[in-house]
Amino acid sequence: MATGLFDFKSFNNNVPSAANMRFGIVVATWNSDVTERLLEGAVAGLLQAGCLESNIAVKHVPGTVELTLGAQFFAEYTDVDAVIVLGCVIQGDTRHFDFVCQSVTQGITQLMISWNMPIAFGVLTTNTLEQALDRAGGKLGNKGEEAAATAIQMVALQNEMDRAAEDNGVKREAPSEPAKPSGNTDKKVN
């Protein structure tokens, strides 16, 4: 979405209470001067919507490609209602930018569908560091905060749909867990 064409203030006014919601946030450490600002915005957005600080878990991964697996770990090993992924990819001289952006976009989309869990996409894909900073608390707002608002709205929608299904006597079947590779599958995360 083009930030200049979007009124985040009105979007933020439509965010329901997050008082009973639990969130995982996965943050790429690559371009940390940007991603840590996105994290600050996401946490501030969740807290402003009433989420308890104790219901926010943050994990760091090395880079943007690893956001998908980090989000899957939250889905697989925790009881969060949604995950927010935060990263920053800045265009360089090679096509690496394209591969990273495509990988994380497709990975997160597939993960949402496979796990039936909202995963808010807070990954900046910019041409310059200045553009990234403008979107990480600068003159164009904070995309981390916007990702938090999106996650809250999607959890609220999923909860609403679950209640409606129950009221109509429809039992939603939980998605089957994606197949795990053979090997050590006894990992547990606290």
N, C-alpha and C positions, 0 to 999 in steps of 0.2 A: 504494500500500500504506500502511496506517496504521502509522506508526512505533511507536506504543504497543503494537501487537499483534505486533510482529516482533522476533525475537531475532537481532540482527545478529552477535553474537559467534559463535553457532553457524553462521550463514551464512558468516562470514569464515573459520571453521575449515575449510570445505569448498572453499576457493579453491586450485586447483592452482598449480604453479609457473609463473611468467610469465618464466622465465629466457631463453627463446628467442622471446619475443613482442615485437612492435613496435606502439606505440599512438600515435595522434594525439589530441590533446585540443583541442577548440574551446571557447573561453570567451567569453561575452557580456560586454562592458564595461559595459553598462547594469546598474545595481545592483552595481557592482564591489566594494563593501564586503562583499557576500555572495558574489559569484561567485569572487573571489580566495580566499576561505576554502574554497569548494568545490574550487577548483584545488589548493590545498594538501593537502586530504584525498585527492583523486584521485591525485596524485603520490605521496603517502605510502603509499597502498594498493598502488600498482603496485610501488614500491620494496620494500615489505614482502614482497610475493609473489615477489621475486627478479628483477623486470624491471630491466634495466640503464638507468641514467639516459640513456645515449646512444640508447636505443630509445624515448624519449618525446619527441615533438615537440608543442609548444604554439603555437597560433595564436589571436589574439583577433579577434572580430568586433564590430560596434557594438551589436547587440541580439539578443534571443532569436529573432526571425524569421530573422535571418541565419545562425543555427546550422546550418540545413539545407544551405545552399550551402557554408558552411565545411566541413562534414562531407563533402559531395560533392567538394570540392577535394582533401581527403585521399584519398578513394577513387580519384579520377581521376589525380592527379599524384604519388602516393607509393606505397610498398609496405608500408604499415601493415597489421597484421592486424585491427585494430578501431579504432573512433573512439569517444571519449567526448565528449558534448556537455554543457556546463554553463551554466546560465542561471538567472535568477530573475525571475518575473513576480509583482508584488504588486497585488492588487485595488485598483482606484481607483473613482472615481465614475461612470465610463462603461463601456460594453460593450467597450472596446478590449481589456481583459483577456481576454475570451472569444475574440476574434478571434486574438490572439497565441497563446494556448494551443492553440487548434484548429489553427492554421497549423503551428506547430512540431511538434505531435504527429503530424499527418497527414504532414507533410513527412519527418520522420525515419523513420516507419514505411515510407513508400513508398521512401525511399532504401535502407533495409536490404534490402528485397525486390528492388529493381532492381539493386543492386550485389552482392547475396549476401555482405554484409559485416556483422558485428556492429557495431551502433552503440548504445552504452549511453546511456540517457536520464537525465541528471542535471539536470533542469530543475525548479526549485521553483516551485510555483504556490500562493501563500499569500495570506491575507487581510491580513496585517500584516508590517511589517519585523521585529518581534519573533519571529513564527513562522518567518520565513526564517532569522534568525540562530540560532534554536534548532536548525535543521536543517543549519546550515553550521558545525558544530563546537561548537554549544551543547549544551544538556541533552538533545537528542534525537539526538545523533551528528552525523555528517557524510555527507550524501547524495553528496558527491563520492567519498568512499571506497567507498560502496556501489556507485556507478556503475562504479568501477574494478574491484571484485570481480565485478560482472555481466559486464563486458567480458572479463575473464580467463576466466570460466567459459564464455562463449559461444565464444571462440576455441578453448578446449580441446575443447568439444563439436564444433565444426566440424572440427578436426583429427582427432578420434576418428572422425567419420563419413567423412572422406576416407580414413583408413587402412582402415576396414572396407570401404569401396567398393573400394579397391585390392585388398585381400585376396580379395574376391569377384569380381575381374575386371571390376568396373563402373567405367567411366571417367565421372566427373562432368563434364558440360559446363559450362564457364564461362558465366555469363550474358552475353548480348550487351550491349555498352555502350549505354546510352540514347542516343538520337539527340541530336547536338549541333546547336545553332542555326548557321545559316550565318554566316560572318564569320571572324574570326581564331580559329582553333582550334589554333594552333601554340604556345600558351602552355606553358611548362614551369616547374615550381617545384622548387627544390633542397631 
